């Protein structure tokens, strides 16, 4: 494109320069917010809990212990994130989510809040977090076909995952490698279309995927540390600069230092957006991913569902 065409906007940018990527952590998870007996109360109340809106039927209810749903507050957080993205000018065109039920629910609520339920959800095992945090235990998720048949979700039954399954022996270094290959593949898929891509993942997703996009060095020794800085439904926004062809991370109107003022928390090195800072701040102190670290190592009994 010539200098004058760039200067006066006489030619539109290529589709691959009109790609926006939104990476978000899921909303508040039930097991950490409602206490260790939440699932027992669900069983006693006929698959219902006042803090959880919907549980898809599963053959073994014990699987909820290790693949928990969002709380009702978590769903509200997710909807607020979707509305905030719309306010910022980012209606979602394509959606990929971790196979974790909480991440699927988060994506679903973001799309629903934007009036974009027609956008299909692609369940991508490559978006699941670092398996070594689960002490090499097997993982069990709701099969995509089951989700595709459920009226609460618009899951794409024909999507072929980039990763059929995740290597359960994968450590933090391999997780960064997987994240980089994954995001490269997703961007390549949409480079001729442009649009806004939502990736609904976990606390470590923003760190690993963003550094992969920016071609920065992996930091396996800092992954847990960086993940602990990400609150529920925090999200990062990346766009490709049409002139430099480099990915740029958008900073929120307020700095992370302002966002975390008064909190016993260190800001993220990646600019994080939130839907409503006041809501997140009042919920952060006792519902953080810090407690999640111990949760990973205390719960190791899983069964496995392969995504093939």
Residue pairs with C-beta under 8 A, 6 or more apart in sequence:
1 11
4 10
5 11
6 243
13 242
15 191
15 192
15 193
15 194
16 187
16 191
16 192
16 194
16 240
17 194
17 240
17 241
17 242
17 245
18 194
18 195
19 187
19 190
19 191
19 194
19 195
19 196
19 197
19 239
19 240
20 90
20 195
20 196
20 197
20 237
20 238
20 239
21 183
21 187
21 196
21 197
21 199
21 209
21 213
21 237
21 238
21 239
21 247
22 85
22 90
22 92
22 196
22 197
22 198
22 199
22 235
22 236
22 237
22 238
23 199
23 201
23 205
23 206
23 209
23 210
23 235
23 236
23 238
24 81
24 106
24 110
24 198
24 199
24 200
24 201
24 205
24 206
24 233
24 234
24 235
24 236
25 201
25 202
25 203
25 205
25 206
25 230
25 231
25 232
25 233
25 234
25 235
26 70
26 74
26 78
26 98
26 100
26 102
26 103
26 105
26 106
26 200
26 201
26 202
26 232
26 233
27 70
27 71
27 73
27 74
27 75
27 76
27 77
27 78
27 81
27 102
27 105
27 106
27 109
27 232
27 233
28 70
28 71
28 73
28 74
28 77
28 232
28 283
28 287
29 68
29 69
29 70
29 71
29 74
29 102
30 38
30 49
30 51
30 52
30 68
30 69
30 70
30 71
30 74
31 38
31 39
31 65
31 68
31 295
32 68
32 287
32 291
32 292
32 295
33 51
33 71
33 73
33 74
33 287
34 49
34 51
34 52
34 71
38 49
38 51
38 52
39 61
39 62
39 64
39 65
41 49
42 48
42 49
42 52
42 55
42 61
42 64
43 61
47 55
47 61
51 71
51 72
51 73
52 69
52 70
52 71
52 72
53 70
53 72
53 75
54 69
54 152
55 64
55 69
56 101
56 142
56 146
56 147
56 150
56 152
57 146
58 64
58 142
60 140
60 303
63 140
63 303
65 299
66 134
66 137
66 139
66 140
66 299
66 301
66 302
67 100
67 101
67 102
67 139
67 140
67 141
67 142
68 101
68 102
69 101
69 102
69 105
70 78
70 102
70 105
70 106
70 109
73 283
74 102
74 105
74 106
74 232
74 233
75 105
75 109
77 232
77 233
77 275
77 279
77 280
78 105
78 106
78 107
78 108
78 109
78 110
78 113
78 233
79 109
79 110
79 112
79 113
80 113
80 233
80 275
80 276
80 279
81 106
81 110
81 113
81 233
81 235
81 274
81 275
82 92
82 109
82 110
82 111
82 112
82 113
82 114
83 113
83 114
83 275
84 273
84 274
84 275
84 276
85 91
85 92
85 110
85 114
85 235
86 113
86 114
88 237
88 273
90 196
90 237
91 114
91 116
91 196
92 110
92 111
92 114
92 116
92 119
92 196
92 197
92 198
93 119
93 193
93 195
93 196
93 197
94 119
94 122
94 190
94 195
94 196
94 197
94 198
95 107
95 111
95 119
95 120
95 121
95 122
95 197
95 198
95 200
96 121
96 122
96 123
96 124
96 127
96 186
96 197
96 198
96 199
96 200
97 103
97 104
97 106
97 107
97 121
97 122
97 123
97 124
97 127
97 198
97 199
97 200
97 201
98 104
98 123
98 124
98 125
98 127
98 128
98 129
98 200
98 201
98 202
98 205
99 123
99 124
99 125
99 127
99 128
99 141
99 142
99 144
99 307
100 128
100 129
100 141
100 202
101 141
101 142
103 127
103 200
103 201
103 202
104 121
104 123
104 142
104 147
104 153
104 155
104 200
106 200
106 233
107 121
107 198
107 200
108 121
108 152
108 153
108 154
110 198
110 200
111 117
111 119
111 121
111 154
111 198
117 154
118 154
119 154
120 154
120 155
120 156
120 159
121 147
121 153
121 154
121 155
121 156
122 156
122 159
122 161
123 144
123 147
123 155
123 156
123 159
123 161
123 307
124 159
124 161
124 162
124 163
124 182
125 161
125 163
125 164
125 165
125 166
125 307
126 161
126 162
126 163
126 166
126 178
126 179
126 181
126 182
127 182
127 199
127 200
127 201
127 202
127 205
128 139
128 166
128 201
128 202
129 175
129 201
129 202
129 203
129 204
129 205
129 227
130 170
130 171
130 172
130 175
130 204
130 223
131 139
131 166
131 167
131 168
131 169
131 170
131 175
132 169
132 170
132 171
132 172
132 175
133 224
133 293
133 296
133 297
134 168
134 296
134 300
134 302
135 296
135 297
135 300
136 168
136 169
137 168
137 300
137 301
137 302
138 168
138 302
138 303
138 304
139 166
139 168
139 302
139 304
139 305
140 302
140 303
140 304
140 305
141 305
141 307
143 305
144 155
144 157
144 159
144 307
145 157
147 153
147 155
148 155
148 156
148 157
161 307
162 181
162 182
162 185
162 186
163 178
163 182
163 307
164 306
164 307
164 308
165 306
165 307
165 308
166 178
167 174
168 304
170 178
171 220
172 220
172 221
172 223
172 224
173 218
173 220
175 204
175 208
175 220
175 223
176 208
176 211
176 212
176 218
176 219
176 220
176 223
177 218
179 205
179 208
179 209
179 211
179 212
180 208
180 211
180 212
180 218
182 209
182 212
183 199
183 209
183 212
183 213
184 212
186 197
186 199
187 197
187 213
190 197
199 205
199 209
201 209
202 227
203 227
203 228
203 230
203 289
203 292
204 223
204 224
204 226
204 227
204 230
206 230
206 234
206 235
206 236
206 268
206 270
206 272
207 219
207 222
207 223
207 226
207 227
207 230
207 270
208 218
208 223
210 236
210 238
210 249
210 270
211 217
211 218
211 219
213 238
213 247
214 246
214 247
214 249
219 226
224 293
226 268
226 269
226 270
227 289
228 288
228 289
228 290
228 293
229 265
229 266
229 267
229 268
229 272
230 268
230 272
230 289
231 272
231 274
231 280
231 284
231 288
231 289
232 280
232 283
232 287
233 274
233 275
233 280
234 268
234 272
234 273
234 274
234 280
235 272
235 273
235 274
236 249
236 250
236 270
236 271
236 272
236 273
237 249
237 250
237 273
238 247
238 248
238 249
238 250
239 247
239 248
239 250
240 246
240 247
240 248
241 247
241 248
249 270
249 271
250 271
250 273
251 271
252 259
252 271
252 272
252 273
252 274
254 277
255 267
256 267
256 268
256 271
256 272
257 267
259 267
259 272
259 274
259 277
259 281
260 266
260 267
262 281
263 281
263 284
263 285
264 285
265 284
265 288
274 280
